Amino acid sequence: MPEPRRILTVHSPVPPKVLDDLLTSVESALHRVGAGRVWIDAHWGPDLAVMAELSDPAPSVAGVPG
């Protein structure tokens, strides 16, 4: 089972339209590279953490040129 990873932290305040566009784009990108699940973890409040389950790290994350 893939482990959850913190992908991005969004520091507030961010205007709602910018936040919506940003999070939608990040979610789409993560699904394109194979994320099985993407969610927002508000535990870090007031900041938001974008979390994702990825089966394998992306080559650039693993230190291998992509």
C-alpha positions as CSV (number, residue, x, y, z in Angstrom):
1,M,0.0,0.0,0.0
2,P,1.4,3.4,-0.9
3,E,2.4,5.7,2.0
4,P,0.9,9.1,2.3
5,R,3.3,11.9,1.5
6,R,3.1,15.6,2.1
7,I,3.5,17.2,-1.3
8,L,2.8,20.9,-0.8
9,T,2.1,23.3,2.1
10,V,0.1,26.4,1.3
11,H,0.6,29.2,3.8
12,S,-2.3,31.4,4.5
13,P,-3.9,33.7,3.8
14,V,-4.4,33.0,0.1
15,P,-7.3,34.6,-1.8
16,P,-10.0,31.9,-2.4
17,K,-9.8,32.0,-6.2
18,V,-6.1,31.6,-6.1
19,L,-6.4,28.8,-3.6
20,D,-9.0,27.0,-5.7
21,D,-7.0,27.3,-8.9
22,L,-3.8,26.2,-7.2
23,L,-5.2,23.1,-5.4
24,T,-7.1,22.0,-8.5
25,S,-4.0,22.2,-10.6
26,V,-1.9,20.3,-8.0
27,E,-4.6,17.6,-7.7
28,S,-4.7,17.2,-11.5
29,A,-0.9,17.0,-11.8
30,L,-0.7,14.4,-9.0
31,H,-3.4,12.2,-10.6
32,R,-1.6,12.4,-14.0
33,V,1.5,11.0,-12.4
34,G,-0.4,8.2,-10.7
35,A,-1.5,9.4,-7.3
36,G,-4.2,7.1,-6.1
37,R,-5.5,9.5,-3.5
38,V,-5.1,13.3,-3.0
39,W,-6.4,15.2,0.0
40,I,-6.0,18.3,2.1
41,D,-4.7,17.9,5.7
42,A,-5.8,21.0,7.7
43,H,-4.0,19.6,10.8
44,W,-1.1,22.0,10.1
45,G,-3.6,25.0,10.4
46,P,-3.9,27.7,9.6
47,D,-1.8,26.3,6.7
48,L,-3.0,23.6,4.4
49,A,-1.0,20.5,3.5
50,V,-1.6,18.7,0.2
51,M,-1.2,15.0,0.8
52,A,-1.1,12.2,-1.8
53,E,-0.6,8.5,-1.9
54,L,2.0,7.7,-4.6
55,S,3.1,4.1,-5.3
56,D,6.6,5.0,-6.4
57,P,8.5,8.2,-6.0
58,A,9.0,10.3,-9.1
59,P,12.5,10.0,-10.5
60,S,13.4,13.6,-9.5
61,V,12.2,12.9,-5.9
62,A,14.3,9.8,-5.7
63,G,17.4,11.7,-6.9
64,V,17.4,10.1,-10.3
65,P,17.2,12.5,-13.3
66,G,13.7,12.3,-14.9
